[in-house]
Structure formats: structure tokens, C-alpha cells
Amino acid sequence: MPGVFSVIIVPDGCRGPEEQHRLEPGHTLRFGRTAPAGNGLTISHPAVACAAGEITATGAFWILTNFSSDQTYIVENPEGAGEHIRVAPGRADAPVPFEFARVHLCAGGSGPGGPGLGESRPGCGFDVLAPRHDYLTPGGSLIGGPVSGGAVGGAVLADDGARDAEDWSFDPFPRPYPLDHTCHYFLVLAALCEASLRAGDAAAAAPVPDVAELTQRLRPVWPDVTPAAVTWNLDYLRLKLRLRTPDDPGTVREALVRFALRFDLVQEGHLAVLDGQLV
């Protein structure tokens, strides 16, 4: 059985999931200039201490311990318009509540708009993703659930390894999927589903926009959007919604639309976010 991970650490220059570090609740990752071989994150920068700190996954959030005796680490929420926390030298178990975070270990920073998987930045640090964020329904019950590690999805394979054509993109035991309507990934999902929602009964025939079209549609509400940012958010949605699809970009976009409409993750009223209105 695959494990359950709640935190994903994305090193600078990361070229794919195989270079990420995925932590199950209760598991710890140490980082530094000489991190433990095979079980740590090595950051080759002279300003970083040999043993700089560690991250521990706890479920819906994570904690950061600063081993340094003289450096303060900044943990920034790139979606939060400057929201950040400071982790002082020697501070143990500082809780970090952000779904997206950039950990700054020395001078430098990232631009607004969310972490960009694999993007290079000045200074040094890394990104941390916490896709297992749960929210309360209006009635007060908790929604959201664990993300399956390894598979990133709930599709069931037949004994011979063949995947059923109708089932490959959906969790066979669907659960509510918590989405933060203030995040850029929800803007991307709303733009992706807009044509289908406006088409009504003809939704099945509505075209699914490509990355260039999504970028153009989002620019009025997200002025510095780039195709790379749109692509990153599409990949993150596939992870967060636990879809298991082929890597073909067109197939991913189509699967996201089908899934979002099937479970009412995006409804016509949500399209107001594309005009800059929060819902």
C-alpha cells in the first residue's frame, strides 16, 4: 500500500517529481550544505549552514526547526500578498500554516503568484507544498482527506495493468475536495472550466482552452501571469485533486474539466473570480 504524504519539498532547479521530497505525517527531512546523504536536502550555497534545519510533516501543516545560531529564516506565502513568518535562530518546531511556502535561507526572493516548480531564484532556499489543507463545510463538518503518495490518484488498475478507459481519471471512492478560492490555482481551474459552464447543456462539446488561451484569459485579473505559471498550477491541481492521468498536457486539462464539473468544484457563480471578485 502506498504511504500518505502531506508535505512536498521542491528544491530549486527541480526537474520533476523524482527530485522532490515527499513526507508522510510524522516524518522529518533535514536540510543544509551537507545534509544526510540519501535522506536529506543538500543546498550547495556558502551562506547555508552545514546542518541548517529540518522540516517535519504533521498532516495539514508542517513545522520548521532552525539549527542556525545566527541566521533567521523567512517563510513566505507567495499567494498571501507579503504574508510571511520569521523563524529565529535556534527556534524549534515553528508551525507553518501556508499551503504554498517559499523558505528563504539567505538573501533573495521569489516573485508573486505562487511557487514556480523548478524556477531559479536569487538567494537560496526551497519551496514547500502542503496540498492536504482541510476546510469546514457550512454545517461545520470537516472536508478534505489524505493525499495518496506515489500514485497521486485513486484509479484502480486491472490485474493485467490495463486501466479502464472510463475510470482512469477519477477516484473510485470520491470525497469532497477542498479548494481555496483565493489561490491562483482556483483562478486557473475557473478559466479552464469557463467555456463548459457557459455552454450549459452543450458542455460536452465546449472546447478546452490551451495554456496560451488560459494565460490570455487570466491576464486582466492576474497581470503577471505567464504560461509557465499556468502550467505549474495545472500540474498542482492534478496533484491536489489526486488525478492519475497520462502526462499529455491536453489530456490533463480535459481530465481536470471533467473532474471539476462532475463534483461541482467550479460552478457558474465561481466565474466571478475571473473578474477579480472573490467567492
C-alpha positions as CSV (number, residue, x, y, z in Angstrom):
1,M,0.0,0.0,0.0
2,P,1.3,3.5,-0.8
3,G,2.0,5.8,2.0
4,V,0.2,9.0,2.8
5,F,2.1,12.2,2.2
6,S,1.1,15.7,3.3
7,V,4.2,17.8,2.6
8,I,6.2,18.1,-0.6
9,I,9.6,19.8,-0.6
10,V,10.6,21.2,-4.0
11,P,14.3,22.1,-4.3
12,D,15.4,24.9,-6.6
13,G,16.2,23.5,-10.1
14,C,13.8,20.6,-9.5
15,R,13.2,18.9,-12.8
16,G,10.4,16.5,-11.8
17,P,8.7,14.6,-9.1
18,E,11.6,12.2,-8.7
19,E,13.7,15.1,-7.4
20,Q,11.1,16.2,-4.8
21,H,11.0,15.0,-1.2
22,R,7.5,13.8,0.0
23,L,6.9,13.4,3.7
24,E,4.3,11.4,5.4
25,P,2.8,12.8,8.7
26,G,5.4,12.5,11.5
27,H,8.4,12.2,9.1
28,T,11.2,14.6,9.0
29,L,13.6,16.0,6.4
30,R,16.9,17.6,7.3
31,F,18.5,20.2,5.1
32,G,21.8,22.1,4.9
33,R,25.0,22.4,3.0
34,T,26.0,18.9,4.0
35,A,22.6,17.2,4.5
36,P,22.4,13.5,5.3
37,A,23.2,11.6,2.1
38,G,20.1,9.9,0.6
39,N,17.8,11.2,3.3
40,G,18.1,15.0,3.3
41,L,18.1,18.1,1.1
42,T,21.5,19.4,0.2
43,I,21.7,23.1,-0.6
44,S,25.1,24.0,-2.1
45,H,25.4,27.6,-1.0
46,P,28.2,29.0,1.2
47,A,25.7,31.1,3.2
48,V,23.9,28.0,4.3
49,A,25.0,26.1,7.5
50,C,26.2,22.6,7.1
51,A,23.2,21.5,9.3
52,A,20.7,24.3,8.7
53,G,17.4,22.8,9.9
54,E,14.7,20.3,9.5
55,I,11.1,20.1,8.4
56,T,8.5,17.8,10.0
57,A,5.2,16.9,8.3
58,T,2.2,16.9,10.7
59,G,-0.8,16.4,8.4
60,A,-2.5,19.6,7.3
61,F,0.6,21.8,8.1
62,W,4.3,21.4,8.8
63,I,6.9,22.6,11.3
64,L,10.3,24.1,10.8
65,T,13.3,24.0,13.1
66,N,16.2,26.4,12.6
67,F,19.5,24.8,13.6
68,S,21.4,28.0,12.8
69,S,22.9,30.1,15.6
70,D,22.9,33.4,13.8
71,Q,20.5,33.3,10.7
72,T,16.8,34.0,10.7
73,Y,14.8,32.1,8.1
74,I,11.9,33.7,6.3
75,V,8.9,31.6,5.3
76,E,6.9,33.5,2.7
77,N,3.4,32.7,1.4
78,P,3.7,33.7,-2.3
79,E,-0.2,33.7,-2.5
80,G,-0.5,36.0,0.5
81,A,0.5,39.5,-0.7
82,G,3.5,39.7,1.6
83,E,2.3,37.3,4.3
84,H,5.3,35.6,6.0
85,I,6.7,34.3,9.2
86,R,10.2,34.7,10.7
87,V,11.9,31.7,12.3
88,A,14.6,32.9,14.6
89,P,18.0,31.2,15.2
90,G,17.6,28.2,17.3
91,R,13.8,28.2,17.1
92,A,12.4,24.7,17.3
93,D,9.1,23.4,15.8
94,A,7.8,26.7,14.3
95,P,4.4,25.8,12.7
96,V,3.8,26.9,9.1
97,P,0.2,27.1,8.0
98,F,0.6,28.0,4.4
99,E,-0.4,25.7,1.6
100,F,2.3,27.2,-0.6
101,A,5.5,28.4,1.0
102,R,9.0,29.7,0.0
103,V,11.7,29.1,2.6
104,H,14.4,31.8,2.3
105,L,17.6,30.7,4.0
106,C,19.6,33.7,2.7
107,A,19.1,36.9,0.7
108,G,16.9,36.7,-2.4
109,G,13.2,36.1,-3.1
110,S,10.5,34.9,-5.4
111,G,8.0,37.0,-7.3
112,P,4.3,37.0,-6.5
113,G,2.0,34.4,-8.0
114,G,2.9,31.2,-6.2
115,P,5.8,28.9,-6.3
116,G,7.2,28.0,-9.7
117,L,8.3,24.4,-9.8
118,G,11.9,24.3,-10.8
119,E,12.3,28.0,-11.3
120,S,15.7,29.5,-10.4
121,R,15.7,32.4,-8.0
122,P,18.3,34.7,-6.4
123,G,19.4,33.8,-2.9
124,C,18.8,30.3,-1.8
125,G,16.0,28.3,-0.3
126,F,13.3,25.9,-1.5
127,D,9.5,25.6,-1.9
128,V,7.2,23.6,0.4
129,L,3.7,22.5,-0.7
130,A,1.1,21.3,1.7
131,P,-1.8,20.1,-0.5
132,R,-3.6,18.4,2.3
133,H,-5.5,21.5,3.6
134,D,-8.9,20.8,5.0
135,Y,-11.8,23.2,5.3
136,L,-15.1,23.2,7.2
137,T,-18.4,23.0,5.3
138,P,-21.2,25.5,6.3
139,G,-22.5,22.9,8.6
140,G,-19.2,22.6,10.4
141,S,-18.1,19.2,9.3
142,L,-14.6,18.7,8.0
143,I,-13.9,18.0,4.4
144,G,-10.8,17.0,2.6
145,G,-8.6,14.0,3.1
146,P,-5.2,12.5,2.8
147,V,-3.3,12.5,-0.5
148,S,-2.1,9.2,-1.6
149,G,1.6,9.1,-2.1
150,G,3.2,7.5,-5.1
151,A,0.0,7.1,-7.1
152,V,-1.3,10.7,-6.9
153,G,-4.8,9.4,-7.6
154,G,-7.2,6.8,-6.8
155,A,-7.6,5.0,-10.1
156,V,-7.7,1.2,-9.9
157,L,-5.7,-0.9,-12.3
158,A,-6.9,-4.3,-13.6
159,D,-4.8,-7.4,-12.8
160,D,-3.1,-7.1,-16.2
161,G,-2.2,-3.5,-15.6
162,A,-4.7,-2.1,-18.1
163,R,-6.6,1.0,-16.9
164,D,-10.3,1.2,-17.6
165,A,-10.9,4.0,-20.1
166,E,-13.8,5.4,-18.1
167,D,-12.1,5.2,-14.7
168,W,-8.5,6.3,-15.1
169,S,-9.0,9.9,-14.2
170,F,-11.3,9.6,-11.2
171,D,-11.1,8.4,-7.6
172,P,-13.4,5.4,-7.4
173,F,-14.4,6.5,-3.8
174,P,-14.9,10.2,-4.4
175,R,-14.6,12.6,-1.5
176,P,-15.1,16.3,-1.2
177,Y,-12.0,18.2,-2.4
178,P,-11.2,21.4,-0.6
179,L,-10.1,24.3,-2.8
180,D,-9.0,27.7,-1.7
181,H,-10.9,30.2,-3.9
182,T,-8.4,32.9,-3.2
183,C,-5.4,31.0,-4.7
184,H,-4.1,31.2,-8.2
185,Y,-4.8,27.5,-8.9
186,F,-8.5,28.2,-8.5
187,L,-8.3,31.1,-11.0
188,V,-6.7,28.6,-13.4
189,L,-9.4,26.0,-12.8
190,A,-12.2,28.5,-13.2
191,A,-10.7,29.7,-16.5
192,L,-10.3,26.1,-17.6
193,C,-14.0,25.3,-16.9
194,E,-15.5,28.6,-18.1
195,A,-16.4,27.6,-21.6
196,S,-18.0,24.4,-20.4
197,L,-20.0,26.1,-17.7
198,R,-21.3,28.8,-20.0
199,A,-22.2,26.2,-22.6
200,G,-24.8,24.7,-20.3
201,D,-26.3,21.5,-21.9
202,A,-23.7,21.6,-24.6
203,A,-20.8,21.5,-22.1
204,A,-19.5,18.2,-23.5
205,A,-18.9,19.9,-26.9
206,A,-17.2,23.0,-25.4
207,P,-13.6,23.4,-26.3
208,V,-11.0,23.1,-23.5
209,P,-8.6,26.1,-23.6
210,D,-4.9,25.5,-24.1
211,V,-2.2,27.1,-21.9
212,A,-1.9,30.2,-24.2
213,E,-5.6,30.8,-24.1
214,L,-5.7,30.4,-20.4
215,T,-2.8,32.9,-20.0
216,Q,-4.6,35.4,-22.1
217,R,-7.9,35.0,-20.3
218,L,-6.3,35.3,-16.8
219,R,-4.2,38.4,-17.6
220,P,-6.8,41.0,-16.6
221,V,-7.1,39.6,-13.1
222,W,-3.6,38.2,-12.8
223,P,-1.4,40.8,-14.7
224,D,2.0,39.0,-14.3
225,V,0.7,35.5,-15.3
226,T,2.9,33.5,-17.6
227,P,2.4,30.3,-19.5
228,A,4.9,28.6,-17.1
229,A,2.8,29.7,-14.1
230,V,-0.4,28.4,-15.7
231,T,1.3,25.0,-16.5
232,W,2.6,24.8,-12.9
233,N,-0.9,25.4,-11.5
234,L,-2.4,22.8,-13.8
235,D,0.2,20.3,-12.5
236,Y,-0.5,21.2,-8.9
237,L,-4.3,20.8,-9.5
238,R,-3.7,17.3,-10.8
239,L,-1.8,16.6,-7.6
240,K,-4.2,18.2,-5.2
241,L,-7.3,16.6,-6.8
242,R,-5.5,13.2,-6.8
243,L,-6.0,12.7,-10.6
244,R,-4.0,9.9,-12.2
245,T,-3.8,10.8,-15.9
246,P,-1.3,10.4,-18.7
247,D,1.3,13.1,-18.8
248,D,-0.1,14.6,-22.1
249,P,-1.0,18.2,-21.3
250,G,-4.2,18.2,-23.3
251,T,-5.4,15.1,-21.6
252,V,-4.6,16.6,-18.2
253,R,-6.7,19.7,-19.0
254,E,-9.6,17.7,-20.2
255,A,-9.5,15.4,-17.1
256,L,-9.4,18.5,-14.8
257,V,-12.5,19.9,-16.5
258,R,-14.4,16.6,-16.4
259,F,-13.5,16.1,-12.7
260,A,-14.3,19.7,-11.6
261,L,-17.7,19.6,-13.3
262,R,-18.5,16.1,-12.1
263,F,-18.0,17.1,-8.5
264,D,-19.2,20.8,-8.8
265,L,-15.8,22.1,-7.8
266,V,-16.4,25.0,-10.1
267,Q,-19.9,26.4,-10.7
268,E,-21.1,29.3,-12.8
269,G,-21.1,31.6,-9.8
270,H,-17.5,30.9,-9.3
271,L,-16.6,32.5,-12.6
272,A,-16.8,35.9,-10.8
273,V,-13.2,35.3,-9.7
274,L,-12.2,35.8,-13.4
275,D,-13.5,39.4,-13.0
276,G,-11.5,39.9,-9.8
277,Q,-14.3,39.1,-7.4
278,L,-13.6,36.6,-4.6
279,V,-16.2,34.0,-3.9
